[in-house]
Amino acid sequence: MEYLVLKNSDLKVSRLCMGGCPMGGYGWGDTREAELTAAVHTALDQGVTMFDTADTYGLGQSEITLGKALGSHRKDVVIATKFGVRVGGGKTTYDNSPEWIKTACDASLNRLGTDYIDLYQVHYRDSKTPVSVVIDALEELKKCGKIRYFGLSNIYESDIEELKPFVGKFISFQDEYSLACRKNEIQMRSIAEELQMNPMTWGSLGQGILTGKYTKESTFGADDRRSRDIYVNFHGDKLLKNLEIVDVMKEIALKHNKPVSAVAIRFILDYFPDSVVLCGAKRPSQVLGNVEGADWHLDKEDIRKLDEVSK
Ligand SMILES: NC(=O)c1ccc[n+]([C@@H]2O[C@H](COP(=O)([O-])OP(=O)(O)OC[C@H]3O[C@@H](n4cnc5c(N)ncnc54)[C@H](OP(=O)(O)O)[C@@H]3O)[C@@H](O)[C@H]2O)c1
């Protein structure tokens, strides 16, 4: 496994982070708690030390499953969770108010079965609470020992100026990035550099399309988010383009004797040397496929081919 220390912190994390979205048990088709628990144990055995979740994944179920699965290993890992999205009364709203931050943090601690969160992330900004107010509320949680560090997610290049005076406060940010989704690449580089934060990529496997197991005939049930058109990686021209990318990935995977998922992950690890790659997994075999992304490199020709087909 490869590790790095997140900037402006003493958090040492594995560069492959287990993503907790499927652990919510909702919207990913067939997910089973026993397999998800076994997947967490496999990740631990393989040297994965960072686990990402959010209070909204499965409306809290992801945090519960993760906390239980980690058990006595909790002290050995970095738990990253998120707040700021409220689901209730049939609607979803964003809320970064100090009152909600406090309430959400206590609820996450309770569900995770821990008394501290290592990295507490703003899932989405609410476009009304000033950033200084959010920081004050998070600093207060730090003082109480409820969180160790805080980070951001889903921010834009246009946020840079507003966030610049607070460099060093937020230590990381998450954004969607993969060989199937390179539209955020330039903005991620600017944010990482100007705000001195480590980028963390979500949807790193293109929600599964970059594992090489799907074809243009693949379909998903109504209980799977990927059946919906907004999961563009699995629909229309974008799906066909992704399958072209996967064909190139398959060649490269064969050459290096790696699974296709490992090529998806390795591309990000090599292309963004300061990054942490988040990958959701539903069972141990998927974790094993993903950890094969660590500890090797793509050569220049591989990168050129992947770059060309995915640009
Ligand atoms: N900050 C944010 O707003 C945000 C948004 C989304 C996600 N995230 C975080 O980022 C993490 C990663 O994103 P994601 O989970 O949405 O998508 P992803 O990692 O791109 O894809 C995950 C899916 O790919 C399939 N898969 C994983 N490993 C595989 C393997 N080795 N072989 C075959 N199939 C495999 C599984 O689904 P199937 O087996 O059903 O294909 C799995 O659920 C999340 O879990 C979450 O922690 C953050």
The ligand as a MOL file (V3000), in Angstrom:
LIG
                    3D

  0  0  0     0  0            999 V3000
M  V30 BEGIN CTAB
M  V30 COUNTS 48 52 0 0 0
M  V30 BEGIN ATOM
M  V30 1 N -18.0260 13.9460 -1.8840 0
M  V30 2 C -19.0080 13.4860 -2.6040 0
M  V30 3 O -19.9570 14.2050 -2.9620 0
M  V30 4 C -19.0160 12.0440 -3.0210 0
M  V30 5 C -19.8960 11.6160 -4.0270 0
M  V30 6 C -19.8840 10.2840 -4.3820 0
M  V30 7 C -19.0130 9.4100 -3.7580 0
M  V30 8 N -18.1830 9.8410 -2.7680 0 CHG=1
M  V30 9 C -17.2390 8.9060 -2.0810 0
M  V30 10 O -16.3890 8.3070 -3.0590 0
M  V30 11 C -16.5060 6.8890 -2.9840 0
M  V30 12 C -16.2790 6.2870 -4.3550 0
M  V30 13 O -17.3170 6.6420 -5.2740 0
M  V30 14 P -18.5180 5.6490 -5.6230 0
M  V30 15 O -18.5890 4.5860 -4.5750 0
M  V30 16 O -19.7070 6.4920 -5.8620 0 CHG=-1
M  V30 17 O -18.1230 5.0340 -7.0260 0
M  V30 18 P -16.8920 4.1490 -7.5540 0
M  V30 19 O -15.9000 3.9430 -6.4930 0
M  V30 20 O -16.4630 4.7530 -8.8340 0
M  V30 21 O -17.6250 2.7720 -7.9160 0
M  V30 22 C -18.0280 1.8990 -6.9140 0
M  V30 23 C -18.7250 0.6720 -7.5070 0
M  V30 24 O -17.9150 0.0140 -8.4610 0
M  V30 25 C -18.0900 -1.4200 -8.3470 0
M  V30 26 N -16.7510 -1.9670 -8.0120 0
M  V30 27 C -15.8730 -1.4890 -7.0760 0
M  V30 28 N -14.7230 -2.1730 -7.0940 0
M  V30 29 C -14.8460 -3.1140 -8.0600 0
M  V30 30 C -13.9820 -4.1230 -8.5600 0
M  V30 31 N -12.7250 -4.2740 -8.0970 0
M  V30 32 N -14.4310 -4.9280 -9.5470 0
M  V30 33 C -15.6800 -4.7700 -10.0530 0
M  V30 34 N -16.5510 -3.8230 -9.6150 0
M  V30 35 C -16.1400 -2.9940 -8.6260 0
M  V30 36 C -19.1130 -1.6460 -7.2460 0
M  V30 37 O -20.4490 -1.6830 -7.7840 0
M  V30 38 P -21.0510 -2.8960 -8.6740 0
M  V30 39 O -20.3920 -4.1690 -8.2430 0
M  V30 40 O -22.5110 -2.8660 -8.4060 0
M  V30 41 O -20.7340 -2.5200 -10.1120 0
M  V30 42 C -18.9850 -0.3880 -6.4200 0
M  V30 43 O -20.1280 -0.0890 -5.6950 0
M  V30 44 C -17.8910 6.6690 -2.3850 0
M  V30 45 O -18.0940 5.3680 -1.9020 0
M  V30 46 C -17.9310 7.7580 -1.3410 0
M  V30 47 O -17.1870 7.3790 -0.2110 0
M  V30 48 C -18.1600 11.1560 -2.4020 0
M  V30 END ATOM
M  V30 BEGIN BOND
M  V30 1 1 1 2
M  V30 2 2 2 3
M  V30 3 1 2 4
M  V30 4 1 4 5
M  V30 5 2 4 48
M  V30 6 2 5 6
M  V30 7 1 6 7
M  V30 8 2 7 8
M  V30 9 1 8 9
M  V30 10 1 8 48
M  V30 11 1 9 10
M  V30 12 1 9 46
M  V30 13 1 10 11
M  V30 14 1 11 12
M  V30 15 1 11 44
M  V30 16 1 12 13
M  V30 17 1 13 14
M  V30 18 2 14 15
M  V30 19 1 14 16
M  V30 20 1 14 17
M  V30 21 1 17 18
M  V30 22 2 18 19
M  V30 23 1 18 20
M  V30 24 1 18 21
M  V30 25 1 21 22
M  V30 26 1 22 23
M  V30 27 1 23 24
M  V30 28 1 23 42
M  V30 29 1 24 25
M  V30 30 1 25 26
M  V30 31 1 25 36
M  V30 32 1 26 27
M  V30 33 1 26 35
M  V30 34 2 27 28
M  V30 35 1 28 29
M  V30 36 1 29 30
M  V30 37 2 29 35
M  V30 38 1 30 31
M  V30 39 2 30 32
M  V30 40 1 32 33
M  V30 41 2 33 34
M  V30 42 1 34 35
M  V30 43 1 36 37
M  V30 44 1 36 42
M  V30 45 1 37 38
M  V30 46 2 38 39
M  V30 47 1 38 40
M  V30 48 1 38 41
M  V30 49 1 42 43
M  V30 50 1 44 45
M  V30 51 1 44 46
M  V30 52 1 46 47
M  V30 END BOND
M  V30 END CTAB
M  END
